[in-house]
Each structure stands twice: as C-alpha cells, then as structure tokens.
C-alpha cells in the first residue's frame, strides 16, 4: 500500500477563513492566565471548578472569560472551546 500523507483540517480552515474574510485571532493576544482559563473552559469545567483549580474567585474567572470573548471576538463557551481546539491549545 502506498504511503498516504495525513490530511488535517488546517487547509480547510484556511479556505473558510479566506472565503469568509475572517481570520481567527491569534491566541498571543491573550495573557498567560487567560490561556489557562481558556484551556480549562475547553476541558468542560465550570467557572467554579476553574476558580478552585486556579485558586481565584469565580468573579475573576468570569472577568477573564469576558476578556477572552472580547479579544477573540467570540460569543460563547462553545465558540471558545472550538477556538481552543482549532488553535491546538488543548
């Protein structure tokens, strides 16, 4: 059987970005703490669980999420989770 190269979703994602004229924002716009929160959101944790894990208040978690949504132009935890997977943060 001939060697078949693995084809990932990156080319398709790039095509969608070009067609919609919307490029995914770079995760570099996030602080280190925001990236930590994003990874935990993507793993399905609640704000309370994230707060406990990072030893911060739930209100601080909510603020980080708000900042993440604004910086990355996202509107939901599901969109943030999809973004984290697309950018291979998890």
mmCIF file as gemmi writes it, N, C-alpha and C atoms, coordinates in Angstrom:
data_model
loop_
_atom_site.group_PDB
_atom_site.id
_atom_site.type_symbol
_atom_site.label_atom_id
_atom_site.label_alt_id
_atom_site.label_comp_id
_atom_site.label_asym_id
_atom_site.label_entity_id
_atom_site.label_seq_id
_atom_site.pdbx_PDB_ins_code
_atom_site.Cartn_x
_atom_site.Cartn_y
_atom_site.Cartn_z
_atom_site.occupancy
_atom_site.B_iso_or_equiv
_atom_site.pdbx_formal_charge
_atom_site.auth_seq_id
_atom_site.auth_asym_id
_atom_site.pdbx_PDB_model_num
ATOM 1 N N . UNK Axp A 1 ? 0.85 -1.179 0 1 0 ? 1 A 1
ATOM 2 C CA . UNK Axp A 1 ? 0 0 0 1 0 ? 1 A 1
ATOM 3 C C . UNK Axp A 1 ? 0.894 1.24 0 1 0 ? 1 A 1
ATOM 4 N N . UNK Axp A 2 ? 0.642 2.212 -0.876 1 0 ? 2 A 1
ATOM 5 C CA . UNK Axp A 2 ? 1.49 3.395 -0.942 1 0 ? 2 A 1
ATOM 6 C C . UNK Axp A 2 ? 1.331 4.265 0.304 1 0 ? 2 A 1
ATOM 7 N N . UNK Axp A 3 ? 2.369 5.005 0.566 1 0 ? 3 A 1
ATOM 8 C CA . UNK Axp A 3 ? 2.351 5.93 1.698 1 0 ? 3 A 1
ATOM 9 C C . UNK Axp A 3 ? 1.399 7.087 1.401 1 0 ? 3 A 1
ATOM 10 N N . UNK Axp A 4 ? 0.38 7.237 2.225 1 0 ? 4 A 1
ATOM 11 C CA . UNK Axp A 4 ? -0.607 8.298 2.031 1 0 ? 4 A 1
ATOM 12 C C . UNK Axp A 4 ? -0.395 9.341 3.115 1 0 ? 4 A 1
ATOM 13 N N . UNK Axp A 5 ? -0.151 10.601 2.728 1 0 ? 5 A 1
ATOM 14 C CA . UNK Axp A 5 ? 0.065 11.633 3.742 1 0 ? 5 A 1
ATOM 15 C C . UNK Axp A 5 ? -1.221 11.924 4.516 1 0 ? 5 A 1
ATOM 16 N N . UNK Axp A 6 ? -1.068 12.219 5.782 1 0 ? 6 A 1
ATOM 17 C CA . UNK Axp A 6 ? -2.224 12.591 6.612 1 0 ? 6 A 1
ATOM 18 C C . UNK Axp A 6 ? -2.7 13.976 6.201 1 0 ? 6 A 1
ATOM 19 N N . UNK Axp A 7 ? -3.993 14.115 6.079 1 0 ? 7 A 1
ATOM 20 C CA . UNK Axp A 7 ? -4.57 15.404 5.709 1 0 ? 7 A 1
ATOM 21 C C . UNK Axp A 7 ? -5.387 15.9 6.888 1 0 ? 7 A 1
ATOM 22 N N . UNK Axp A 8 ? -5.004 17.03 7.447 1 0 ? 8 A 1
ATOM 23 C CA . UNK Axp A 8 ? -5.716 17.59 8.591 1 0 ? 8 A 1
ATOM 24 C C . UNK Axp A 8 ? -6.738 18.626 8.16 1 0 ? 8 A 1
ATOM 25 N N . UNK Axp A 9 ? -7.316 19.258 9.133 1 0 ? 9 A 1
ATOM 26 C CA . UNK Axp A 9 ? -8.346 20.253 8.874 1 0 ? 9 A 1
ATOM 27 C C . UNK Axp A 9 ? -7.767 21.636 8.576 1 0 ? 9 A 1
ATOM 28 N N . UNK Axp A 10 ? -6.48 21.816 8.783 1 0 ? 10 A 1
ATOM 29 C CA . UNK Axp A 10 ? -5.878 23.146 8.601 1 0 ? 10 A 1
ATOM 30 C C . UNK Axp A 10 ? -6.121 23.736 7.211 1 0 ? 10 A 1
ATOM 31 N N . UNK Axp A 11 ? -5.934 22.967 6.139 1 0 ? 11 A 1
ATOM 32 C CA . UNK Axp A 11 ? -6.197 23.555 4.813 1 0 ? 11 A 1
ATOM 33 C C . UNK Axp A 11 ? -7.651 23.995 4.639 1 0 ? 11 A 1
ATOM 34 N N . UNK Axp A 12 ? -8.581 23.185 5.135 1 0 ? 12 A 1
ATOM 35 C CA . UNK Axp A 12 ? -9.993 23.54 5.021 1 0 ? 12 A 1
ATOM 36 C C . UNK Axp A 12 ? -10.307 24.777 5.848 1 0 ? 12 A 1
ATOM 37 N N . UNK Axp A 13 ? -9.734 24.85 7.04 1 0 ? 13 A 1
ATOM 38 C CA . UNK Axp A 13 ? -9.941 26.009 7.896 1 0 ? 13 A 1
ATOM 39 C C . UNK Axp A 13 ? -9.393 27.277 7.232 1 0 ? 13 A 1
ATOM 40 N N . UNK Axp A 14 ? -8.229 27.179 6.63 1 0 ? 14 A 1
ATOM 41 C CA . UNK Axp A 14 ? -7.647 28.326 5.935 1 0 ? 14 A 1
ATOM 42 C C . UNK Axp A 14 ? -8.551 28.772 4.793 1 0 ? 14 A 1
ATOM 43 N N . UNK Axp A 15 ? -9.122 27.808 4.095 1 0 ? 15 A 1
ATOM 44 C CA . UNK Axp A 15 ? -10.041 28.113 2.995 1 0 ? 15 A 1
ATOM 45 C C . UNK Axp A 15 ? -11.276 28.844 3.511 1 0 ? 15 A 1
ATOM 46 N N . UNK Axp A 16 ? -11.846 28.367 4.6 1 0 ? 16 A 1
ATOM 47 C CA . UNK Axp A 16 ? -13.021 29.015 5.189 1 0 ? 16 A 1
ATOM 48 C C . UNK Axp A 16 ? -12.672 30.444 5.605 1 0 ? 16 A 1
ATOM 49 N N . UNK Axp A 17 ? -11.502 30.62 6.212 1 0 ? 17 A 1
ATOM 50 C CA . UNK Axp A 17 ? -11.086 31.955 6.646 1 0 ? 17 A 1
ATOM 51 C C . UNK Axp A 17 ? -10.97 32.903 5.458 1 0 ? 17 A 1
ATOM 52 N N . UNK Axp A 18 ? -10.425 32.405 4.354 1 0 ? 18 A 1
ATOM 53 C CA . UNK Axp A 18 ? -10.292 33.246 3.163 1 0 ? 18 A 1
ATOM 54 C C . UNK Axp A 18 ? -11.664 33.588 2.6 1 0 ? 18 A 1
ATOM 55 N N . UNK Axp A 19 ? -12.532 32.592 2.504 1 0 ? 19 A 1
ATOM 56 C CA . UNK Axp A 19 ? -13.852 32.803 1.921 1 0 ? 19 A 1
ATOM 57 C C . UNK Axp A 19 ? -14.732 33.719 2.768 1 0 ? 19 A 1
ATOM 58 N N . UNK Axp A 20 ? -14.583 33.651 4.06 1 0 ? 20 A 1
ATOM 59 C CA . UNK Axp A 20 ? -15.409 34.486 4.937 1 0 ? 20 A 1
ATOM 60 C C . UNK Axp A 20 ? -14.699 35.786 5.305 1 0 ? 20 A 1
ATOM 61 N N . UNK Axp A 21 ? -13.478 35.932 4.846 1 0 ? 21 A 1
ATOM 62 C CA . UNK Axp A 21 ? -12.671 37.119 5.151 1 0 ? 21 A 1
ATOM 63 C C . UNK Axp A 21 ? -12.5 37.297 6.653 1 0 ? 21 A 1
ATOM 64 N N . UNK Axp A 22 ? -12.574 36.196 7.378 1 0 ? 22 A 1
ATOM 65 C CA . UNK Axp A 22 ? -12.413 36.27 8.826 1 0 ? 22 A 1
ATOM 66 C C . UNK Axp A 22 ? -11.317 35.315 9.242 1 0 ? 22 A 1
ATOM 67 N N . UNK Axp A 23 ? -10.232 35.869 9.661 1 0 ? 23 A 1
ATOM 68 C CA . UNK Axp A 23 ? -9.143 35.065 10.15 1 0 ? 23 A 1
ATOM 69 C C . UNK Axp A 23 ? -9.302 34.902 11.648 1 0 ? 23 A 1
ATOM 70 N N . UNK Axp A 24 ? -8.991 33.729 12.163 1 0 ? 24 A 1
ATOM 71 C CA . UNK Axp A 24 ? -9.064 33.52 13.599 1 0 ? 24 A 1
ATOM 72 C C . UNK Axp A 24 ? -8.019 34.381 14.29 1 0 ? 24 A 1
ATOM 73 N N . UNK Axp A 25 ? -8.396 35.075 15.343 1 0 ? 25 A 1
ATOM 74 C CA . UNK Axp A 25 ? -7.431 35.881 16.079 1 0 ? 25 A 1
ATOM 75 C C . UNK Axp A 25 ? -6.346 34.996 16.664 1 0 ? 25 A 1
ATOM 76 N N . UNK Axp A 26 ? -5.194 35.571 16.86 1 0 ? 26 A 1
ATOM 77 C CA . UNK Axp A 26 ? -4.069 34.852 17.424 1 0 ? 26 A 1
ATOM 78 C C . UNK Axp A 26 ? -4.215 34.76 18.937 1 0 ? 26 A 1
ATOM 79 N N . UNK Axp A 27 ? -3.938 33.592 19.488 1 0 ? 27 A 1
ATOM 80 C CA . UNK Axp A 27 ? -4.013 33.399 20.936 1 0 ? 27 A 1
ATOM 81 C C . UNK Axp A 27 ? -2.971 34.248 21.655 1 0 ? 27 A 1
ATOM 82 N N . UNK Axp A 28 ? -1.994 34.774 20.923 1 0 ? 28 A 1
ATOM 83 C CA . UNK Axp A 28 ? -0.98 35.639 21.521 1 0 ? 28 A 1
ATOM 84 C C . UNK Axp A 28 ? -1.565 36.91 22.101 1 0 ? 28 A 1
ATOM 85 N N . UNK Axp A 29 ? -2.799 37.229 21.705 1 0 ? 29 A 1
ATOM 86 C CA . UNK Axp A 29 ? -3.469 38.417 22.241 1 0 ? 29 A 1
ATOM 87 C C . UNK Axp A 29 ? -3.904 38.183 23.679 1 0 ? 29 A 1
ATOM 88 N N . UNK Axp A 30 ? -3.902 36.928 24.122 1 0 ? 30 A 1
ATOM 89 C CA . UNK Axp A 30 ? -4.349 36.597 25.471 1 0 ? 30 A 1
ATOM 90 C C . UNK Axp A 30 ? -3.179 36.59 26.451 1 0 ? 30 A 1
ATOM 91 N N . UNK Axp A 31 ? -3.499 36.902 27.701 1 0 ? 31 A 1
ATOM 92 C CA . UNK Axp A 31 ? -2.49 36.784 28.75 1 0 ? 31 A 1
ATOM 93 C C . UNK Axp A 31 ? -2.298 35.306 29.074 1 0 ? 31 A 1
ATOM 94 N N . UNK Axp A 32 ? -1.252 35.002 29.793 1 0 ? 32 A 1
ATOM 95 C CA . UNK Axp A 32 ? -0.99 33.616 30.195 1 0 ? 32 A 1
ATOM 96 C C . UNK Axp A 32 ? -2.165 33.069 31.018 1 0 ? 32 A 1
ATOM 97 N N . UNK Axp A 33 ? -2.704 33.877 31.924 1 0 ? 33 A 1
ATOM 98 C CA . UNK Axp A 33 ? -3.83 33.451 32.761 1 0 ? 33 A 1
ATOM 99 C C . UNK Axp A 33 ? -5.072 33.216 31.912 1 0 ? 33 A 1
ATOM 100 N N . UNK Axp A 34 ? -5.315 34.074 30.921 1 0 ? 34 A 1
ATOM 101 C CA . UNK Axp A 34 ? -6.47 33.892 30.04 1 0 ? 34 A 1
ATOM 102 C C . UNK Axp A 34 ? -6.356 32.592 29.253 1 0 ? 34 A 1
ATOM 103 N N . UNK Axp A 35 ? -5.154 32.249 28.831 1 0 ? 35 A 1
ATOM 104 C CA . UNK Axp A 35 ? -4.937 30.987 28.125 1 0 ? 35 A 1
ATOM 105 C C . UNK Axp A 35 ? -5.229 29.815 29.062 1 0 ? 35 A 1
ATOM 106 N N . UNK Axp A 36 ? -4.799 29.933 30.323 1 0 ? 36 A 1
ATOM 107 C CA . UNK Axp A 36 ? -5.102 28.882 31.302 1 0 ? 36 A 1
ATOM 108 C C . UNK Axp A 36 ? -6.612 28.708 31.451 1 0 ? 36 A 1
ATOM 109 N N . UNK Axp A 37 ? -7.321 29.818 31.587 1 0 ? 37 A 1
ATOM 110 C CA . UNK Axp A 37 ? -8.774 29.768 31.734 1 0 ? 37 A 1
ATOM 111 C C . UNK Axp A 37 ? -9.407 29.166 30.481 1 0 ? 37 A 1
ATOM 112 N N . UNK Axp A 38 ? -8.953 29.582 29.314 1 0 ? 38 A 1
ATOM 113 C CA . UNK Axp A 38 ? -9.492 29.061 28.056 1 0 ? 38 A 1
ATOM 114 C C . UNK Axp A 38 ? -9.309 27.546 27.964 1 0 ? 38 A 1
ATOM 115 N N . UNK Axp A 39 ? -8.138 27.056 28.338 1 0 ? 39 A 1
ATOM 116 C CA . UNK Axp A 39 ? -7.895 25.613 28.305 1 0 ? 39 A 1
ATOM 117 C C . UNK Axp A 39 ? -8.844 24.874 29.236 1 0 ? 39 A 1
ATOM 118 N N . UNK Axp A 40 ? -9.097 25.441 30.411 1 0 ? 40 A 1
ATOM 119 C CA . UNK Axp A 40 ? -9.98 24.793 31.369 1 0 ? 40 A 1
ATOM 120 C C . UNK Axp A 40 ? -11.436 24.848 30.901 1 0 ? 40 A 1
ATOM 121 N N . UNK Axp A 41 ? -11.825 25.944 30.271 1 0 ? 41 A 1
ATOM 122 C CA . UNK Axp A 41 ? -13.172 26.035 29.683 1 0 ? 41 A 1
ATOM 123 C C . UNK Axp A 41 ? -13.314 24.961 28.611 1 0 ? 41 A 1
ATOM 124 N N . UNK Axp A 42 ? -12.296 24.833 27.768 1 0 ? 42 A 1
ATOM 125 C CA . UNK Axp A 42 ? -12.333 23.851 26.684 1 0 ? 42 A 1
ATOM 126 C C . UNK Axp A 42 ? -12.388 22.419 27.208 1 0 ? 42 A 1
ATOM 127 N N . UNK Axp A 43 ? -11.907 22.22 28.429 1 0 ? 43 A 1
ATOM 128 C CA . UNK Axp A 43 ? -11.96 20.879 29.01 1 0 ? 43 A 1
ATOM 129 C C . UNK Axp A 43 ? -13.306 20.602 29.673 1 0 ? 43 A 1
ATOM 130 N N . UNK Axp A 44 ? -14.217 21.585 29.625 1 0 ? 44 A 1
ATOM 131 C CA . UNK Axp A 44 ? -15.569 21.389 30.12 1 0 ? 44 A 1
ATOM 132 C C . UNK Axp A 44 ? -15.805 21.8 31.562 1 0 ? 44 A 1
ATOM 133 N N . UNK Axp A 45 ? -14.853 22.475 32.157 1 0 ? 45 A 1
ATOM 134 C CA . UNK Axp A 45 ? -15.005 22.874 33.563 1 0 ? 45 A 1
ATOM 135 C C . UNK Axp A 45 ? -15.913 24.087 33.724 1 0 ? 45 A 1
ATOM 136 N N . UNK Axp A 46 ? -16.589 24.134 34.839 1 0 ? 46 A 1
ATOM 137 C CA . UNK Axp A 46 ? -17.434 25.279 35.179 1 0 ? 46 A 1
ATOM 138 C C . UNK Axp A 46 ? -16.566 26.406 35.726 1 0 ? 46 A 1
ATOM 139 N N . UNK Axp A 47 ? -17.155 27.597 35.827 1 0 ? 47 A 1
ATOM 140 C CA . UNK Axp A 47 ? -16.416 28.717 36.415 1 0 ? 47 A 1
ATOM 141 C C . UNK Axp A 47 ? -15.967 28.384 37.83 1 0 ? 47 A 1
ATOM 142 N N . UNK Axp A 48 ? -16.834 27.731 38.576 1 0 ? 48 A 1
ATOM 143 C CA . UNK Axp A 48 ? -16.488 27.358 39.964 1 0 ? 48 A 1
ATOM 144 C C . UNK Axp A 48 ? -15.295 26.408 39.988 1 0 ? 48 A 1
ATOM 145 N N . UNK Axp A 49 ? -15.308 25.406 39.113 1 0 ? 49 A 1
ATOM 146 C CA . UNK Axp A 49 ? -14.206 24.441 39.06 1 0 ? 49 A 1
ATOM 147 C C . UNK Axp A 49 ? -12.905 25.112 38.621 1 0 ? 49 A 1
ATOM 148 N N . UNK Axp A 50 ? -13.014 26.044 37.677 1 0 ? 50 A 1
ATOM 149 C CA . UNK Axp A 50 ? -11.829 26.785 37.215 1 0 ? 50 A 1
ATOM 150 C C . UNK Axp A 50 ? -11.277 27.635 38.355 1 0 ? 50 A 1
ATOM 151 N N . UNK Axp A 51 ? -12.176 28.307 39.059 1 0 ? 51 A 1
ATOM 152 C CA . UNK Axp A 51 ? -11.757 29.15 40.19 1 0 ? 51 A 1
ATOM 153 C C . UNK Axp A 51 ? -11.033 28.327 41.243 1 0 ? 51 A 1
ATOM 154 N N . UNK Axp A 52 ? -11.576 27.166 41.536 1 0 ? 52 A 1
ATOM 155 C CA . UNK Axp A 52 ? -10.946 26.29 42.525 1 0 ? 52 A 1
ATOM 156 C C . UNK Axp A 52 ? -9.572 25.836 42.049 1 0 ? 52 A 1
ATOM 157 N N . UNK Axp A 53 ? -9.495 25.403 40.798 1 0 ? 53 A 1
ATOM 158 C CA . UNK Axp A 53 ? -8.229 24.908 40.231 1 0 ? 53 A 1
ATOM 159 C C . UNK Axp A 53 ? -7.151 25.993 40.233 1 0 ? 53 A 1
ATOM 160 N N . UNK Axp A 54 ? -7.528 27.222 39.855 1 0 ? 54 A 1
ATOM 161 C CA . UNK Axp A 54 ? -6.543 28.304 39.744 1 0 ? 54 A 1
ATOM 162 C C . UNK Axp A 54 ? -6.404 29.13 41.023 1 0 ? 54 A 1
ATOM 163 N N . UNK Axp A 55 ? -7.219 28.782 42.02 1 0 ? 55 A 1
ATOM 164 C CA . UNK Axp A 55 ? -7.205 29.488 43.308 1 0 ? 55 A 1
ATOM 165 C C . UNK Axp A 55 ? -7.477 30.981 43.14 1 0 ? 55 A 1
ATOM 166 N N . UNK Axp A 56 ? -8.534 31.265 42.366 1 0 ? 56 A 1
ATOM 167 C CA . UNK Axp A 56 ? -9.005 32.633 42.167 1 0 ? 56 A 1
ATOM 168 C C . UNK Axp A 56 ? -10.518 32.629 42.383 1 0 ? 56 A 1
ATOM 169 N N . UNK Axp A 57 ? -11.136 33.796 42.423 1 0 ? 57 A 1
ATOM 170 C CA . UNK Axp A 57 ? -12.577 33.858 42.636 1 0 ? 57 A 1
ATOM 171 C C . UNK Axp A 57 ? -13.34 33.56 41.343 1 0 ? 57 A 1
ATOM 172 N N . UNK Axp A 58 ? -14.59 33.154 41.508 1 0 ? 58 A 1
ATOM 173 C CA . UNK Axp A 58 ? -15.443 32.917 40.338 1 0 ? 58 A 1
ATOM 174 C C . UNK Axp A 58 ? -15.63 34.201 39.541 1 0 ? 58 A 1
ATOM 175 N N . UNK Axp A 59 ? -15.696 35.316 40.24 1 0 ? 59 A 1
ATOM 176 C CA . UNK Axp A 59 ? -15.864 36.599 39.561 1 0 ? 59 A 1
ATOM 177 C C . UNK Axp A 59 ? -14.647 36.898 38.68 1 0 ? 59 A 1
ATOM 178 N N . UNK Axp A 60 ? -13.466 36.545 39.161 1 0 ? 60 A 1
ATOM 179 C CA . UNK Axp A 60 ? -12.252 36.747 38.365 1 0 ? 60 A 1
ATOM 180 C C . UNK Axp A 60 ? -12.269 35.846 37.135 1 0 ? 60 A 1
ATOM 181 N N . UNK Axp A 61 ? -12.739 34.624 37.296 1 0 ? 61 A 1
ATOM 182 C CA . UNK Axp A 61 ? -12.874 33.716 36.149 1 0 ? 61 A 1
ATOM 183 C C . UNK Axp A 61 ? -13.823 34.323 35.125 1 0 ? 61 A 1
ATOM 184 N N . UNK Axp A 62 ? -14.961 34.825 35.599 1 0 ? 62 A 1
ATOM 185 C CA . UNK Axp A 62 ? -15.941 35.443 34.693 1 0 ? 62 A 1
ATOM 186 C C . UNK Axp A 62 ? -15.322 36.63 33.957 1 0 ? 62 A 1
ATOM 187 N N . UNK Axp A 63 ? -14.518 37.395 34.651 1 0 ? 63 A 1
ATOM 188 C CA . UNK Axp A 63 ? -13.863 38.556 34.017 1 0 ? 63 A 1
ATOM 189 C C . UNK Axp A 63 ? -12.868 38.1 32.953 1 0 ? 63 A 1
ATOM 190 N N . UNK Axp A 64 ? -12.095 37.066 33.267 1 0 ? 64 A 1
ATOM 191 C CA . UNK Axp A 64 ? -11.16 36.513 32.276 1 0 ? 64 A 1
ATOM 192 C C . UNK Axp A 64 ? -11.919 36.02 31.048 1 0 ? 64 A 1
ATOM 193 N N . UNK Axp A 65 ? -13.041 35.339 31.265 1 0 ? 65 A 1
ATOM 194 C CA . UNK Axp A 65 ? -13.847 34.86 30.14 1 0 ? 65 A 1
ATOM 195 C C . UNK Axp A 65 ? -14.365 36.013 29.291 1 0 ? 65 A 1
ATOM 196 N N . UNK Axp A 66 ? -14.813 37.059 29.955 1 0 ? 66 A 1
ATOM 197 C CA . UNK Axp A 66 ? -15.286 38.242 29.233 1 0 ? 66 A 1
ATOM 198 C C . UNK Axp A 66 ? -14.164 38.818 28.378 1 0 ? 66 A 1
ATOM 199 N N . UNK Axp A 67 ? -12.973 38.903 28.947 1 0 ? 67 A 1
ATOM 200 C CA . UNK Axp A 67 ? -11.813 39.421 28.203 1 0 ? 67 A 1
ATOM 201 C C . UNK Axp A 67 ? -11.479 38.515 27.016 1 0 ? 67 A 1
ATOM 202 N N . UNK Axp A 68 ? -11.534 37.203 27.241 1 0 ? 68 A 1
ATOM 203 C CA . UNK Axp A 68 ? -11.256 36.241 26.166 1 0 ? 68 A 1
ATOM 204 C C . UNK Axp A 68 ? -12.26 36.424 25.036 1 0 ? 68 A 1
ATOM 205 N N . UNK Axp A 69 ? -13.551 36.486 25.389 1 0 ? 69 A 1
ATOM 206 C CA . UNK Axp A 69 ? -14.586 36.665 24.367 1 0 ? 69 A 1
ATOM 207 C C . UNK Axp A 69 ? -14.36 37.944 23.574 1 0 ? 69 A 1
ATOM 208 N N . UNK Axp A 70 ? -14.034 39.025 24.268 1 0 ? 70 A 1
ATOM 209 C CA . UNK Axp A 70 ? -13.81 40.305 23.585 1 0 ? 70 A 1
ATOM 210 C C . UNK Axp A 70 ? -12.571 40.272 22.707 1 0 ? 70 A 1
ATOM 211 N N . UNK Axp A 71 ? -11.459 39.785 23.227 1 0 ? 71 A 1
ATOM 212 C CA . UNK Axp A 71 ? -10.206 39.77 22.467 1 0 ? 71 A 1
ATOM 213 C C . UNK Axp A 71 ? -10.269 38.879 21.241 1 0 ? 71 A 1
ATOM 214 N N . UNK Axp A 72 ? -10.989 37.763 21.36 1 0 ? 72 A 1
ATOM 215 C CA . UNK Axp A 72 ? -11.048 36.8 20.261 1 0 ? 72 A 1
ATOM 216 C C . UNK Axp A 72 ? -12.317 36.903 19.431 1 0 ? 72 A 1
ATOM 217 N N . UNK Axp A 73 ? -13.158 37.868 19.762 1 0 ? 73 A 1
ATOM 218 C CA . UNK Axp A 73 ? -14.417 38.084 19.054 1 0 ? 73 A 1
ATOM 219 C C . UNK Axp A 73 ? -15.269 36.819 19.059 1 0 ? 73 A 1
ATOM 220 N N . UNK Axp A 74 ? -15.446 36.254 20.252 1 0 ? 74 A 1
ATOM 221 C CA . UNK Axp A 74 ? -16.251 35.052 20.439 1 0 ? 74 A 1
ATOM 222 C C . UNK Axp A 74 ? -17.474 35.404 21.271 1 0 ? 74 A 1
ATOM 223 N N . UNK Axp A 75 ? -18.487 34.549 21.209 1 0 ? 75 A 1
ATOM 224 C CA . UNK Axp A 75 ? -19.715 34.887 21.922 1 0 ? 75 A 1
ATOM 225 C C . UNK Axp A 75 ? -20.183 33.832 22.915 1 0 ? 75 A 1
ATOM 226 N N . UNK Axp A 76 ? -19.47 32.706 23.01 1 0 ? 76 A 1
ATOM 227 C CA . UNK Axp A 76 ? -19.937 31.656 23.908 1 0 ? 76 A 1
ATOM 228 C C . UNK Axp A 76 ? -18.787 30.752 24.338 1 0 ? 76 A 1
ATOM 229 N N . UNK Axp A 77 ? -19.074 29.954 25.369 1 0 ? 77 A 1
ATOM 230 C CA . UNK Axp A 77 ? -18.096 28.962 25.829 1 0 ? 77 A 1
ATOM 231 C C . UNK Axp A 77 ? -17.843 27.926 24.725 1 0 ? 77 A 1
ATOM 232 N N . UNK Axp A 78 ? -18.891 27.582 23.982 1 0 ? 78 A 1
ATOM 233 C CA . UNK Axp A 78 ? -18.739 26.616 22.893 1 0 ? 78 A 1
ATOM 234 C C . UNK Axp A 78 ? -17.805 27.16 21.817 1 0 ? 78 A 1
ATOM 235 N N . UNK Axp A 79 ? -17.968 28.428 21.485 1 0 ? 79 A 1
ATOM 236 C CA . UNK Axp A 79 ? -17.088 29.048 20.488 1 0 ? 79 A 1
ATOM 237 C C . UNK Axp A 79 ? -15.653 29.112 21.014 1 0 ? 79 A 1
ATOM 238 N N . UNK Axp A 80 ? -15.493 29.404 22.3 1 0 ? 80 A 1
ATOM 239 C CA . UNK Axp A 80 ? -14.166 29.445 22.909 1 0 ? 80 A 1
ATOM 240 C C . UNK Axp A 80 ? -13.524 28.06 22.885 1 0 ? 80 A 1
ATOM 241 N N . UNK Axp A 81 ? -14.334 27.032 23.141 1 0 ? 81 A 1
ATOM 242 C CA . UNK Axp A 81 ? -13.829 25.66 23.11 1 0 ? 81 A 1
ATOM 243 C C . UNK Axp A 81 ? -13.39 25.288 21.695 1 0 ? 81 A 1
ATOM 244 N N . UNK Axp A 82 ? -14.213 25.62 20.708 1 0 ? 82 A 1
ATOM 245 C CA . UNK Axp A 82 ? -13.859 25.341 19.314 1 0 ? 82 A 1
ATOM 246 C C . UNK Axp A 82 ? -12.569 26.066 18.944 1 0 ? 82 A 1
ATOM 247 N N . UNK Axp A 83 ? -12.454 27.311 19.354 1 0 ? 83 A 1
ATOM 248 C CA . UNK Axp A 83 ? -11.246 28.096 19.084 1 0 ? 83 A 1
ATOM 249 C C . UNK Axp A 83 ? -10.026 27.413 19.697 1 0 ? 83 A 1
ATOM 250 N N . UNK Axp A 84 ? -10.134 26.979 20.949 1 0 ? 84 A 1
ATOM 251 C CA . UNK Axp A 84 ? -9.009 26.338 21.633 1 0 ? 84 A 1
ATOM 252 C C . UNK Axp A 84 ? -8.55 25.087 20.882 1 0 ? 84 A 1
ATOM 253 N N . UNK Axp A 85 ? -9.512 24.333 20.371 1 0 ? 85 A 1
ATOM 254 C CA . UNK Axp A 85 ? -9.149 23.138 19.61 1 0 ? 85 A 1
ATOM 255 C C . UNK Axp A 85 ? -8.553 23.502 18.247 1 0 ? 85 A 1
ATOM 256 N N . UNK Axp A 86 ? -9.108 24.502 17.595 1 0 ? 86 A 1
ATOM 257 C CA . UNK Axp A 86 ? -8.576 24.919 16.288 1 0 ? 86 A 1
ATOM 258 C C . UNK Axp A 86 ? -7.146 25.437 16.4 1 0 ? 86 A 1
ATOM 259 N N . UNK Axp A 87 ? -6.874 26.105 17.493 1 0 ? 87 A 1
ATOM 260 C CA . UNK Axp A 87 ? -5.522 26.654 17.711 1 0 ? 87 A 1
ATOM 261 C C . UNK Axp A 87 ? -4.613 25.68 18.45 1 0 ? 87 A 1
ATOM 262 N N . UNK Axp A 88 ? -5.102 24.459 18.65 1 0 ? 88 A 1
ATOM 263 C CA . UNK Axp A 88 ? -4.358 23.391 19.309 1 0 ? 88 A 1
ATOM 264 C C . UNK Axp A 88 ? -3.834 23.813 20.68 1 0 ? 88 A 1
ATOM 265 N N . UNK Axp A 89 ? -4.693 24.473 21.436 1 0 ? 89 A 1
ATOM 266 C CA . UNK Axp A 89 ? -4.325 24.858 22.805 1 0 ? 89 A 1
ATOM 267 C C . UNK Axp A 89 ? -4.625 23.731 23.785 1 0 ? 89 A 1
ATOM 268 N N . UNK Axp A 90 ? -5.445 22.782 23.354 1 0 ? 90 A 1
ATOM 269 C CA . UNK Axp A 90 ? -5.784 21.626 24.2 1 0 ? 90 A 1
ATOM 270 C C . UNK Axp A 90 ? -5.502 20.35 23.45 1 0 ? 90 A 1
